[in-house]
Every structure is written in C-alpha cells, then in structure tokens.
Amino acid sequence: MLSSLRTAPIKAYRQVTLMAHTILVVEDEKRIAHWVRTYLEKAGFTTLVAYDGKTGLYMARRERPDLIVLDLMLPEMDGWEVCQTLRRESDVPIIMLTARGREQERIHGLRIGADDYVTKPFSPDELVARVQATLRRATGKMRTAEVLRAGNICLDVTAHQCRIDDAEVPLSPTQFKLLEVLMTHAGQVLTREQLVSLAMDDAFDGFDRAIDVQIRRLRQRVEHDPSAPRHILTVYGLGYKFEP
C-alpha cells in the first residue's frame, strides 16, 4: 500500500552507470512495486518485477540482474529463503525491503547474505541512492576480481591458470582467453565475430569459423563429456554461450 511508501514528486536522477544496469524488484504489493519501478527507471535502470518469491527466484536465475530489491514478506517463498538460495548460487547484490525494523531481523538479513536493508515506510530517493551505492561497491569488486569461478571450473586470470575439480588443466593462450571471455559474459550469447574481437582483439588470422575449432579443443580440456557439454554451449545460428 502507498502508506508504506513516502511518496514524493518524481525527478530525474543523474545516471551513474555507463550502461543500463538491470534491477529485479521482488515485491508482492503491486502499488509499491510500481512506484519502486518508476523511480528506478527514472534513474536510468532497466527494471523487472516479480510479485512472489518463487517467480523472483526464477527471474533472478533466468535474467541475471545486476541487483535485486527483495521484500521479505512474500507469498510462495519468503524473502529469507530466496536470499539464502541465491547466496548459494551467486554474488548478486541484494537490498532487502521490508516492514520489519527490529535490529535482530536486520542483522539476520545481513548475515544470510543481504548487502543492505531498507525498512518501510521508505523514501524512494533513499532507495535509489542505496541501489546506486551498492552497485558502485559491487562494480569495484568486479573490476578487481582476478579469479573467475563457475561450477567445477576455476580460472585464475592473474596466474594464467585453469583448474577443473582442483586439478590444473593446461590451456593454450587462445583457449585461456576464449574461456575468460565466455565466463566473463556468462549467460550471454556471443557470435563468432564477437569472440574474435573480444578474445583476439580483432587480430585473429583466419576465418571466424576457425573459432569452432578452438571451441572444440577448449571443450576437450574443460568439459567432462565434450560431446555433451555442460558449460560451453552452442546456440545454433548465433554462436556460443557459457552456462555456469
């Protein structure tokens, strides 16, 4: 209900990102969800909305948002369970949004993996500012990350080392760079041309179809069953994607 939200004239916020970040709002009160979405979009964010916990978890897995605004009192699956489940799977920033304001509940939310906590009634201006600040912190961490992990694959970019199930796997420089690009863009379909540009800096001497050969060799190194790959998937007619 709107009484849970301190409404104010909608104004244009300074966009703090070079590209639109995607925010998933999981909130069962539709009027609050609408206002939150409106303010976030005015701030330059792409915003998705789910109205129950199970749908929110599904959308988080499918859409891979840059940040989640998560209400605690949700139908189907409460916010505590959604947060704990996501924390076992990803490091996506989570801001909990709830009418509960007791200190122990706030502490519990932070301990199970929330990055920030906003209690109702709240100011939309404050929520947008917290989203921006949380994203700045998360982006800074990503910029300094030197190790990429997905499933049983660990790629240490600084040491130029790939480990599968804790066993080191030798990769050629081309294979290593391809895997780094694919893991960095996990879930995103990359065309052969994009892989040439991102992995070889447009300096690949050969046809883009030669990427297929490199992908096949990479699968032989990192996939348990290269004929039925789990991570490096072919998207027919488009290219390849890394599925974590």
C-alpha positions in Angstrom: 0.0 0.0 0.0 1.1 3.6 -0.6 1.1 4.4 3.1 4.2 2.2 3.2 6.0 4.5 0.8 6.8 8.1 1.4 5.8 9.5 -2.0 7.5 12.5 -3.5 7.5 14.2 -6.9 9.4 12.1 -9.4 12.5 13.8 -10.5 15.3 12.9 -12.9 18.3 11.3 -11.3 21.8 11.5 -12.5 22.6 8.2 -14.2 25.7 6.8 -12.6 26.4 3.9 -15.0 27.8 3.8 -18.5 25.3 1.2 -19.4 21.8 0.4 -18.0 22.0 -1.9 -15.1 19.1 -4.3 -14.6 17.3 -4.3 -11.3 14.9 -7.1 -10.2 12.3 -5.9 -7.7 10.6 -8.7 -5.8 7.6 -7.2 -4.0 4.1 -8.6 -3.6 2.4 -5.2 -3.0 1.8 -4.1 -6.6 1.4 -0.4 -5.9 4.7 -0.3 -4.0 6.4 -2.3 -6.8 5.0 0.1 -9.4 6.4 3.1 -7.5 9.8 1.5 -7.0 10.0 0.5 -10.6 9.0 4.1 -11.7 11.8 5.7 -9.6 14.4 3.2 -10.7 13.6 3.7 -14.3 13.7 7.5 -13.9 17.2 6.9 -12.5 18.2 5.1 -15.7 17.9 1.5 -14.6 16.2 -1.4 -16.5 13.7 -2.8 -14.0 12.0 -6.1 -13.8 9.3 -7.0 -11.3 8.2 -10.3 -9.7 5.3 -10.5 -7.2 6.1 -13.7 -5.3 9.3 -15.4 -4.1 9.3 -18.4 -6.5 8.8 -16.2 -9.5 11.5 -13.8 -8.2 14.0 -16.7 -7.8 13.2 -18.0 -11.3 13.6 -14.5 -12.8 16.9 -14.0 -10.9 18.3 -17.2 -12.4 17.0 -16.5 -15.9 17.6 -12.8 -16.2 20.8 -12.5 -14.2 20.0 -8.9 -12.8 22.8 -6.7 -11.6 21.0 -6.1 -8.3 17.8 -7.4 -6.5 15.5 -5.4 -4.3 13.9 -8.1 -2.2 10.8 -7.9 0.1 10.8 -10.3 3.0 7.1 -11.0 3.4 6.3 -12.7 0.1 3.8 -15.4 -1.0 5.0 -18.8 -2.3 8.6 -18.4 -0.9 9.6 -15.7 1.6 12.5 -13.4 1.1 14.7 -15.1 3.7 14.6 -18.4 1.6 15.1 -16.5 -1.7 18.1 -14.7 -0.3 19.7 -17.9 1.1 19.1 -19.8 -2.1 20.6 -17.0 -4.2 23.6 -16.7 -2.0 24.5 -20.4 -2.6 24.4 -19.7 -6.4 25.7 -16.1 -7.0 27.1 -12.9 -5.5 24.3 -10.7 -7.0 23.9 -7.7 -4.6 20.6 -7.9 -2.6 18.8 -5.0 -0.9 16.2 -6.3 1.5 12.9 -4.3 1.6 10.6 -4.9 4.5 8.2 -3.5 7.1 10.2 -5.3 9.8 12.5 -2.9 11.5 13.8 -4.8 14.6 17.5 -4.8 14.9 17.9 -8.6 15.2 15.9 -9.1 12.0 18.1 -6.6 10.2 21.2 -8.3 11.5 19.9 -11.7 10.4 19.2 -10.4 6.9 22.7 -9.1 6.6 24.2 -12.4 7.9 22.3 -14.6 5.4 23.7 -12.5 2.6 21.9 -9.2 2.1 24.1 -6.3 1.1 21.8 -3.6 2.5 18.5 -3.2 4.3 15.7 -0.7 3.8 12.6 -0.6 6.1 9.1 0.6 5.2 8.0 3.3 5.1 10.9 4.4 3.0 11.9 7.3 0.8 12.2 6.4 -2.9 15.1 8.8 -3.1 16.9 6.9 -0.4 16.2 3.6 -2.1 17.6 4.8 -5.4 20.7 6.2 -3.7 21.2 2.9 -1.9 20.9 1.0 -5.2 23.4 3.3 -6.8 25.9 3.0 -3.9 25.5 -0.8 -3.7 26.2 -1.1 -7.4 29.3 1.1 -7.2 30.7 -1.2 -4.5 29.8 -4.3 -6.4 31.3 -2.9 -9.7 34.5 -2.0 -7.8 34.8 -5.6 -6.6 34.2 -7.0 -10.1 36.9 -4.7 -11.5 39.5 -6.1 -9.1 38.4 -9.7 -9.4 41.2 -11.9 -10.5 39.6 -15.3 -10.3 36.5 -16.5 -12.2 34.6 -19.4 -10.8 31.7 -21.4 -12.2 30.7 -24.9 -11.2 33.9 -27.0 -11.1 35.9 -24.5 -13.2 38.3 -22.0 -11.6 40.1 -19.6 -13.8 42.9 -17.5 -12.2 43.4 -14.7 -14.7 46.4 -13.2 -12.9 48.3 -16.6 -12.6 47.0 -17.7 -16.0 45.9 -20.9 -14.5 42.8 -23.1 -15.1 41.7 -25.7 -12.6 38.9 -28.3 -13.0 37.8 -30.1 -9.9 41.0 -28.7 -8.2 43.3 -30.3 -10.9 45.3 -27.9 -13.1 44.4 -28.1 -16.8 46.9 -26.7 -19.4 45.3 -24.3 -21.9 46.9 -22.6 -24.8 46.8 -18.7 -24.7 44.0 -18.7 -27.2 42.0 -21.3 -25.3 42.6 -19.5 -22.0 41.4 -16.1 -23.4 38.3 -17.7 -25.0 37.4 -19.3 -21.7 38.0 -16.0 -19.9 35.7 -14.1 -22.3 33.0 -16.8 -22.2 33.0 -16.9 -18.3 33.0 -13.1 -18.1 29.9 -13.0 -20.3 28.2 -16.0 -18.7 24.7 -16.5 -19.9 25.2 -14.2 -22.9 25.2 -15.5 -26.4 28.4 -14.4 -28.2 28.7 -14.6 -32.0 31.9 -15.9 -33.6 32.7 -12.3 -34.7 32.3 -11.1 -31.1 34.6 -13.9 -29.8 37.2 -13.0 -32.4 37.0 -9.3 -31.3 37.0 -10.0 -27.6 39.4 -12.9 -27.3 41.8 -12.0 -30.1 41.5 -8.2 -30.3 40.4 -8.5 -33.9 43.9 -9.9 -34.7 42.9 -13.5 -35.3 44.5 -14.6 -38.5 41.8 -16.7 -40.1 38.1 -17.1 -40.7 35.7 -16.7 -37.9 34.7 -20.4 -38.4 38.2 -21.3 -37.0 36.6 -20.3 -33.7 34.7 -23.6 -33.9 38.0 -25.5 -33.9 39.2 -23.5 -30.8 35.9 -24.1 -29.0 36.1 -27.8 -29.8 39.6 -28.0 -28.4 38.6 -26.0 -25.3 35.7 -28.4 -24.6 38.1 -31.3 -24.7 40.1 -29.6 -22.0 37.3 -28.4 -19.6 34.2 -30.5 -20.2 33.7 -33.9 -18.6 31.9 -35.0 -21.8 32.9 -32.8 -24.7 30.2 -34.4 -26.9 27.5 -33.2 -24.4 29.0 -30.0 -23.0 27.6 -28.6 -19.7 29.2 -25.2 -19.8 30.3 -24.2 -23.3 27.1 -24.4 -25.2 26.4 -23.9 -29.0 23.4 -21.6 -29.8 22.7 -22.8 -33.3 22.6 -20.0 -35.8 24.0 -17.5 -33.4 27.2 -18.5 -31.7 28.2 -19.8 -28.2 27.5 -19.1 -24.6 28.9 -20.1 -21.2 26.3 -21.6 -18.9 27.5 -21.5 -15.2 
